[in-house]
Amino acid sequence: MHSGVLSERSIVLESKWVASEDDNICGIKDLKKVSNPAKVDYDELLEATPQMKKIKEKKIDPESPEGKALRSQAKTLVTKTCESVRAAKGYCGIWKTIKNEDKRTIPDVTKDVKDKLNE
């Protein structure tokens, strides 16, 4: 049997992150290695990109070749901007959705990323 200290420590080590790999935007993907994640409202960030604004303003069909190219550029811009914020703020990864079974609060960095998108 472990001492009380080891038991408390093992609880911390066994905290379970719950997320889909598809929801990882940047940083560590392996949930066993996640330690300090952040989350964002991905759809809100996409809508804030110049590319998505252009699709709306010019009424470009999102399924047209131009629309697909612009959406791809928007996703790349969001990913790169998330990575920049992740590195600057010291998070291990940024996710669309992630939670922990221990119900801890995951920082939402949507505003930080959006501010950087609009620089």
N, C-alpha and C positions, 0 to 999 in steps of 0.2 A: 504494500500500500504506500502511496506517495504521501509526503508531508503536506500540510495545508498550503504552504507556499507554492509547491509544485502544482497542486490542484488549481489554485487560482491562476497560475501562469498558463497552465494548459487550456483553461477556459478562454483566455485571450488568444492563444494560438489557434484554437479551434473555432473561432468566430467565423461564421459562414457568410460569404458574399453571394448574393443572388443576382444574376444578370445573364443576359444572352450575349454570346460572343459578338453577334451582329450589332449589338448596341455600343460596342467599344468604338470610340472615335479616334483616340490616340493613346499612346502609353501602354502600360502593361495590360495584356489581355488575359493572362492566366489568373483565374480567380483565387488560386492558392497563394499567389504572390502579391495580390492587391493589398495595400496597407493604408493608403491615403488618397482615395479617389474623389473626384468631383463629378458633377453632372451638369448638363445643359438642356435647354429646350431646343432641340435640333431644328425642328420645323420653324421656330421663331428666328433662329440664326440664318437658316436658308433664305427666308423671306427678306431678311435684312441685307442680303448681298446685292451688289449692283446688277449682277446677271439676272436674278429673279425679278428685280424691279423692272429691268428692261423687258422681260417676258410679259409682265403685266401691262406696262405702259404702252408697249407697241403691239399688244395682243398677239404675241407670237404663240403658235401652237406648241405646247410643251413636248408633243410627240413628233414634231417636225425635226429635220436634221439640225436646224439652227437652235430650236428649243432644247433638243437633247444635248447639244454642245454647250449651251449656256448653263443648263442644269449640272452638267459634269464639272464645268468651271466653278460653279457656285459651291458644289460639294467639296472640291479640292480647296477652295478658299476657306471654307468653314473648318476643314480638317487642319490646314496649316495654321490658321489663327488659333484654334483650340490647342494645338501643340505649343505654340508660342506662349499662350497663357499658362498651360500646364507646366512648362519649364520654368517660367518666371515665378509662379506661385508655389512650386515644389510639390505638385500632386503627382501621384504615380500613374494616373490615367484619367481620361475624361470619357464619360459614358452618357448615352442618351437616357438610360435607365439603369440604376444599380441601387441595391439596398443591402442591408446586413440583417441577419436574423436577430441581432441584439437591438434592433430598432434605432441605432444611432442615426443622427442627422448627417446627411451627405451634403457638403457645400454645393450650392448652385452658382456656377460662374457664368451663367448666360449673359448677364449685364457686362461683365469684364470682356467677354469675347465680342459682344455686340459693339461695345465702345471701341475696341481695337479694329473691328471691321470698318467702322465709320471714320477712322483716322485719316 
